[in-house]
Amino acid sequence: MDTYYLDSPLGTIKVRVDAAGIQEVCFVEACVNETTTVPDHLVSCMKQLQQYFEVKRQQFDFNINPQGTVFQKKIWGLLASLPFGRTLSYIKVARSYGNTKAVRAVAAAIGKNPILVAIPCRRVIGSDGSLVGYSGGIDRKRKLLQLEGYPMQTTLI
């Protein structure tokens, strides 16, 4: 497992990678580069993240390998289909999953998303349009949505 750090407009991003792909992309307060060489699939990830922050990329196609339960991976897969600059409420994600009664489990799975930015959990908001529940912090969630051109007046899809 290799770890690399990228400076972004929203702070330091830690990227962890193994031979199968990117396992984690998260915001951290401090960094210590643990690698001297960067694997090919990590180079692609870093380049795509930089392009996203420069508003030159809306989707990611680097190989991901998130670690989680089958349920969590299903929810993360649903999040990956959310269009750039649009949002969806937690209840609507649960509806997409097929069970509106599972909204708390869906919210918990979203909160465990290990690949921030590329799996766009920031696009999931409260039913009332409030910006809630982002492990990278609400301020970063707001800034990421603004970067995508999302108006802070909510229009749910």
CYANA upper distance limits for C-alpha pairs under 8 A (distance plus 0.5 A):
  1 MET  CA     16 ARG  CA      7.27
  1 MET  CA     17 VAL  CA      6.14
  1 MET  CA     18 ASP  CA      5.19
  1 MET  CA     19 ALA  CA      8.23
  2 ASP  CA     16 ARG  CA      6.17
  2 ASP  CA     17 VAL  CA      5.83
  2 ASP  CA     18 ASP  CA      6.90
  2 ASP  CA     34 GLU  CA      7.53
  2 ASP  CA     35 THR  CA      6.79
  3 THR  CA     14 LYS  CA      7.38
  3 THR  CA     15 VAL  CA      6.14
  3 THR  CA     16 ARG  CA      4.92
  3 THR  CA     17 VAL  CA      6.92
  3 THR  CA     33 ASN  CA      7.47
  3 THR  CA     34 GLU  CA      6.34
  3 THR  CA     35 THR  CA      6.90
  4 TYR  CA     14 LYS  CA      6.36
  4 TYR  CA     15 VAL  CA      5.74
  4 TYR  CA     16 ARG  CA      6.99
  4 TYR  CA     33 ASN  CA      6.22
  4 TYR  CA     34 GLU  CA      7.15
  4 TYR  CA     35 THR  CA      7.08
  4 TYR  CA     38 VAL  CA      8.45
  5 TYR  CA     12 THR  CA      7.07
  5 TYR  CA     13 ILE  CA      6.04
  5 TYR  CA     14 LYS  CA      5.12
  5 TYR  CA     15 VAL  CA      6.63
  5 TYR  CA     31 CYS  CA      6.79
  5 TYR  CA     32 VAL  CA      7.97
  5 TYR  CA     33 ASN  CA      6.85
  6 LEU  CA     12 THR  CA      6.23
  6 LEU  CA     13 ILE  CA      5.60
  6 LEU  CA     14 LYS  CA      7.05
  6 LEU  CA     15 VAL  CA      8.28
  6 LEU  CA     46 MET  CA      7.71
  7 ASP  CA     11 GLY  CA      6.53
  7 ASP  CA     12 THR  CA      5.17
  7 ASP  CA     13 ILE  CA      6.78
  8 SER  CA     12 THR  CA      6.37
  8 SER  CA     13 ILE  CA      7.30
  8 SER  CA     50 GLN  CA      7.89
  8 SER  CA     53 PHE  CA      7.68
  9 PRO  CA     53 PHE  CA      7.63
 10 LEU  CA    140 ARG  CA      7.00
 10 LEU  CA    143 LYS  CA      8.40
 11 GLY  CA     27 PHE  CA      7.21
 11 GLY  CA     28 VAL  CA      7.86
 11 GLY  CA     29 GLU  CA      7.95
 12 THR  CA     27 PHE  CA      6.22
 12 THR  CA     28 VAL  CA      6.10
 12 THR  CA     29 GLU  CA      7.01
 12 THR  CA     30 ALA  CA      7.56
 12 THR  CA     31 CYS  CA      7.71
 13 ILE  CA     25 VAL  CA      7.11
 13 ILE  CA     26 CYS  CA      5.97
 13 ILE  CA     27 PHE  CA      4.99
 13 ILE  CA     28 VAL  CA      6.47
 14 LYS  CA     24 GLU  CA      8.01
 14 LYS  CA     25 VAL  CA      6.14
 14 LYS  CA     26 CYS  CA      5.86
 14 LYS  CA     27 PHE  CA      6.63
 14 LYS  CA     28 VAL  CA      6.92
 14 LYS  CA     31 CYS  CA      8.01
 15 VAL  CA     22 ILE  CA      7.71
 15 VAL  CA     23 GLN  CA      8.15
 15 VAL  CA     24 GLU  CA      6.01
 15 VAL  CA     25 VAL  CA      5.10
 15 VAL  CA     26 CYS  CA      7.29
 16 ARG  CA     22 ILE  CA      6.56
 16 ARG  CA     23 GLN  CA      6.07
 16 ARG  CA     24 GLU  CA      5.50
 16 ARG  CA     25 VAL  CA      7.17
 17 VAL  CA     21 GLY  CA      6.15
 17 VAL  CA     22 ILE  CA      4.90
 17 VAL  CA     23 GLN  CA      5.87
 17 VAL  CA     24 GLU  CA      7.53
 17 VAL  CA     42 LEU  CA      7.27
 18 ASP  CA     22 ILE  CA      7.04
 18 ASP  CA     23 GLN  CA      7.50
 20 ALA  CA     63 ASN  CA      8.07
 20 ALA  CA     64 ILE  CA      8.08
 20 ALA  CA     65 ASN  CA      6.73
 21 GLY  CA     41 HIS  CA      7.18
 21 GLY  CA     42 LEU  CA      8.36
 21 GLY  CA     62 PHE  CA      8.39
 21 GLY  CA     63 ASN  CA      5.47
 21 GLY  CA     64 ILE  CA      5.25
 21 GLY  CA     65 ASN  CA      5.46
 22 ILE  CA     41 HIS  CA      8.23
 22 ILE  CA     42 LEU  CA      7.66
 22 ILE  CA     45 CYS  CA      8.33
 22 ILE  CA     62 PHE  CA      8.35
 22 ILE  CA     63 ASN  CA      6.72
 22 ILE  CA     64 ILE  CA      4.93
 22 ILE  CA     65 ASN  CA      5.74
 22 ILE  CA     66 PRO  CA      7.46
 22 ILE  CA    115 ILE  CA      8.41
 23 GLN  CA     64 ILE  CA      6.75
 23 GLN  CA     65 ASN  CA      5.37
 23 GLN  CA     66 PRO  CA      5.14
 23 GLN  CA     67 GLN  CA      7.04
 23 GLN  CA    114 PRO  CA      7.48
 23 GLN  CA    115 ILE  CA      7.41
 24 GLU  CA     66 PRO  CA      7.18
 24 GLU  CA    114 PRO  CA      5.44
 24 GLU  CA    115 ILE  CA      5.33
 24 GLU  CA    116 LEU  CA      8.17
 25 VAL  CA    114 PRO  CA      6.70
 25 VAL  CA    115 ILE  CA      4.89
 25 VAL  CA    116 LEU  CA      5.83
 25 VAL  CA    117 VAL  CA      7.92
 25 VAL  CA    118 ALA  CA      8.46
 26 CYS  CA    114 PRO  CA      7.41
 26 CYS  CA    115 ILE  CA      6.99
 26 CYS  CA    116 LEU  CA      6.10
 26 CYS  CA    136 GLY  CA      7.59
 27 PHE  CA    136 GLY  CA      6.41
 38 VAL  CA     42 LEU  CA      6.75
 38 VAL  CA     43 VAL  CA      6.89
 39 PRO  CA     43 VAL  CA      6.92
 40 ASP  CA     44 SER  CA      7.09
 41 HIS  CA     45 CYS  CA      6.88
 41 HIS  CA     62 PHE  CA      7.25
 41 HIS  CA     63 ASN  CA      7.36
 42 LEU  CA     46 MET  CA      6.64
 43 VAL  CA     47 LYS  CA      6.64
 44 SER  CA     48 GLN  CA      6.60
 44 SER  CA     62 PHE  CA      6.74
 45 CYS  CA     49 LEU  CA      6.64
 45 CYS  CA     62 PHE  CA      6.16
 46 MET  CA     50 GLN  CA      6.76
 47 LYS  CA     51 GLN  CA      6.74
 48 GLN  CA     52 TYR  CA      6.63
 48 GLN  CA     57 ARG  CA      7.55
 48 GLN  CA     60 PHE  CA      7.14
 48 GLN  CA     62 PHE  CA      8.43
 49 LEU  CA     53 PHE  CA      6.88
 49 LEU  CA    117 VAL  CA      8.42
 50 GLN  CA     54 GLU  CA      6.78
 51 GLN  CA     55 VAL  CA      6.69
 51 GLN  CA     56 LYS  CA      5.48
 51 GLN  CA     57 ARG  CA      5.88
 52 TYR  CA     56 LYS  CA      6.12
 52 TYR  CA     57 ARG  CA      5.07
 52 TYR  CA     58 GLN  CA      6.83
 53 PHE  CA     57 ARG  CA      8.50
 53 PHE  CA    147 LEU  CA      8.06
 55 VAL  CA    147 LEU  CA      7.63
 55 VAL  CA    148 GLU  CA      7.98
 58 GLN  CA     84 PHE  CA      6.48
 59 GLN  CA     84 PHE  CA      8.06
 59 GLN  CA    118 ALA  CA      7.96
 60 PHE  CA    118 ALA  CA      6.50
 66 PRO  CA     73 LYS  CA      8.14
 66 PRO  CA    114 PRO  CA      6.87
 66 PRO  CA    115 ILE  CA      7.42
 67 GLN  CA    114 PRO  CA      8.07
 68 GLY  CA     72 GLN  CA      6.34
 68 GLY  CA     73 LYS  CA      6.73
 69 THR  CA     73 LYS  CA      6.68
 70 VAL  CA     74 LYS  CA      6.72
 71 PHE  CA     75 ILE  CA      6.88
 71 PHE  CA    109 ALA  CA      8.11
 72 GLN  CA     76 TRP  CA      6.62
 72 GLN  CA    106 VAL  CA      8.40
 72 GLN  CA    109 ALA  CA      5.49
 72 GLN  CA    110 ILE  CA      7.93
 72 GLN  CA    112 LYS  CA      8.24
 72 GLN  CA    113 ASN  CA      8.39
 73 LYS  CA     77 GLY  CA      6.52
 74 LYS  CA     78 LEU  CA      6.92
 74 LYS  CA     97 TYR  CA      8.50
 75 ILE  CA     79 LEU  CA      6.86
 75 ILE  CA     93 VAL  CA      8.40
 75 ILE  CA     97 TYR  CA      7.65
 75 ILE  CA    106 VAL  CA      7.29
 75 ILE  CA    109 ALA  CA      7.21
 75 ILE  CA    110 ILE  CA      7.46
 76 TRP  CA     80 ALA  CA      6.80
 76 TRP  CA    109 ALA  CA      8.22
 76 TRP  CA    110 ILE  CA      7.37
 76 TRP  CA    113 ASN  CA      7.36
 76 TRP  CA    119 ILE  CA      7.08
 76 TRP  CA    121 CYS  CA      8.43
 77 GLY  CA     81 SER  CA      7.46
 77 GLY  CA    119 ILE  CA      8.46
 78 LEU  CA     82 LEU  CA      7.75
 78 LEU  CA     93 VAL  CA      7.95
 78 LEU  CA     96 SER  CA      8.10
 78 LEU  CA     97 TYR  CA      8.14
 79 LEU  CA     93 VAL  CA      8.46
 79 LEU  CA    119 ILE  CA      6.78
 79 LEU  CA    120 PRO  CA      6.48
 79 LEU  CA    121 CYS  CA      6.73
 80 ALA  CA    118 ALA  CA      8.23
 80 ALA  CA    119 ILE  CA      5.80
 80 ALA  CA    120 PRO  CA      6.72
 82 LEU  CA     86 ARG  CA      7.46
 82 LEU  CA     87 THR  CA      7.71
 82 LEU  CA     88 LEU  CA      8.21
 82 LEU  CA    120 PRO  CA      7.79
 82 LEU  CA    123 ARG  CA      7.80
 83 PRO  CA     87 THR  CA      8.37
 84 PHE  CA    148 GLU  CA      6.93
 85 GLY  CA    123 ARG  CA      8.25
 85 GLY  CA    145 LEU  CA      6.99
 85 GLY  CA    148 GLU  CA      5.26
 85 GLY  CA    149 GLY  CA      6.24
 85 GLY  CA    150 TYR  CA      5.37
 86 ARG  CA    123 ARG  CA      7.02
 86 ARG  CA    150 TYR  CA      7.01
 86 ARG  CA    155 THR  CA      8.28
 86 ARG  CA    156 LEU  CA      7.78
 86 ARG  CA    157 ILE  CA      7.53
 87 THR  CA    123 ARG  CA      5.02
 87 THR  CA    124 VAL  CA      6.11
 87 THR  CA    125 ILE  CA      7.21
 87 THR  CA    154 THR  CA      8.49
 87 THR  CA    155 THR  CA      7.81
 87 THR  CA    156 LEU  CA      6.09
 87 THR  CA    157 ILE  CA      6.80
 88 LEU  CA     92 LYS  CA      6.80
 88 LEU  CA     93 VAL  CA      7.32
 88 LEU  CA    123 ARG  CA      6.79
 88 LEU  CA    124 VAL  CA      5.47
 88 LEU  CA    125 ILE  CA      6.67
 88 LEU  CA    156 LEU  CA      5.96
 88 LEU  CA    157 ILE  CA      6.15
 89 SER  CA     93 VAL  CA      6.91
 89 SER  CA    124 VAL  CA      5.84
 89 SER  CA    125 ILE  CA      5.37
 89 SER  CA    126 GLY  CA      5.84
 89 SER  CA    127 SER  CA      5.67
 89 SER  CA    129 GLY  CA      8.23
 89 SER  CA    156 LEU  CA      7.46
 90 TYR  CA     94 ALA  CA      6.79
 90 TYR  CA    103 VAL  CA      6.89
 90 TYR  CA    106 VAL  CA      7.76
 90 TYR  CA    107 ALA  CA      6.97
 90 TYR  CA    124 VAL  CA      6.56
 90 TYR  CA    125 ILE  CA      6.84
 90 TYR  CA    126 GLY  CA      6.76
 90 TYR  CA    127 SER  CA      7.43
 91 ILE  CA     95 ARG  CA      6.65
 91 ILE  CA    100 THR  CA      6.60
 91 ILE  CA    103 VAL  CA      6.15
 91 ILE  CA    127 SER  CA      7.63
 92 LYS  CA     96 SER  CA      6.59
 92 LYS  CA    100 THR  CA      8.10
 93 VAL  CA     97 TYR  CA      6.72
 93 VAL  CA    103 VAL  CA      8.29
 93 VAL  CA    106 VAL  CA      7.85
 93 VAL  CA    124 VAL  CA      8.49
 94 ALA  CA     98 GLY  CA      6.80
 94 ALA  CA     99 ASN  CA      6.05
 94 ALA  CA    100 THR  CA      5.37
 94 ALA  CA    101 LYS  CA      7.97
 94 ALA  CA    102 ALA  CA      6.57
 94 ALA  CA    103 VAL  CA      5.71
 94 ALA  CA    106 VAL  CA      6.57
 95 ARG  CA     99 ASN  CA      5.89
 95 ARG  CA    100 THR  CA      5.41
 99 ASN  CA    103 VAL  CA      8.15
102 ALA  CA    106 VAL  CA      6.52
103 VAL  CA    107 ALA  CA      6.55
104 ARG  CA    108 ALA  CA      6.63
105 ALA  CA    109 ALA  CA      6.67
106 VAL  CA    110 ILE  CA      6.66
107 ALA  CA    111 GLY  CA      6.65
108 ALA  CA    112 LYS  CA      6.93
109 ALA  CA    113 ASN  CA      7.17
110 ILE  CA    121 CYS  CA      6.75
111 GLY  CA    121 CYS  CA      8.45
111 GLY  CA    133 GLY  CA      7.32
111 GLY  CA    134 TYR  CA      7.24
111 GLY  CA    135 SER  CA      6.86
113 ASN  CA    119 ILE  CA      7.88
113 ASN  CA    121 CYS  CA      7.74
115 ILE  CA    119 ILE  CA      6.18
116 LEU  CA    120 PRO  CA      6.99
116 LEU  CA    121 CYS  CA      7.49
116 LEU  CA    136 GLY  CA      8.28
117 VAL  CA    121 CYS  CA      8.07
117 VAL  CA    122 ARG  CA      8.16
120 PRO  CA    124 VAL  CA      8.50
121 CYS  CA    134 TYR  CA      7.87
122 ARG  CA    134 TYR  CA      6.81
122 ARG  CA    141 LYS  CA      5.97
122 ARG  CA    144 LEU  CA      7.91
122 ARG  CA    145 LEU  CA      7.68
123 ARG  CA    145 LEU  CA      7.67
125 ILE  CA    129 GLY  CA      6.50
125 ILE  CA    130 SER  CA      6.46
125 ILE  CA    131 LEU  CA      5.78
125 ILE  CA    132 VAL  CA      6.47
125 ILE  CA    133 GLY  CA      8.24
126 GLY  CA    130 SER  CA      5.49
126 GLY  CA    131 LEU  CA      6.83
126 GLY  CA    132 VAL  CA      6.73
129 GLY  CA    153 GLN  CA      8.26
129 GLY  CA    154 THR  CA      5.81
129 GLY  CA    155 THR  CA      8.31
129 GLY  CA    156 LEU  CA      8.24
131 LEU  CA    138 ILE  CA      7.11
131 LEU  CA    141 LYS  CA      7.94
131 LEU  CA    142 ARG  CA      7.74
132 VAL  CA    138 ILE  CA      7.11
133 GLY  CA    137 GLY  CA      8.35
133 GLY  CA    138 ILE  CA      7.73
134 TYR  CA    138 ILE  CA      6.33
134 TYR  CA    141 LYS  CA      6.91
136 GLY  CA    140 ARG  CA      6.71
136 GLY  CA    141 LYS  CA      7.52
137 GLY  CA    141 LYS  CA      6.80
138 ILE  CA    142 ARG  CA      6.65
139 ASP  CA    143 LYS  CA      6.76
140 ARG  CA    144 LEU  CA      6.47
141 LYS  CA    145 LEU  CA      6.71
142 ARG  CA    146 GLN  CA      6.62
143 LYS  CA    147 LEU  CA      6.50
144 LEU  CA    148 GLU  CA      6.90
145 LEU  CA    149 GLY  CA      7.03
145 LEU  CA    150 TYR  CA      5.81
145 LEU  CA    151 PRO  CA      8.41
146 GLN  CA    150 TYR  CA      5.68
146 GLN  CA    151 PRO  CA      7.22
146 GLN  CA    152 MET  CA      7.96
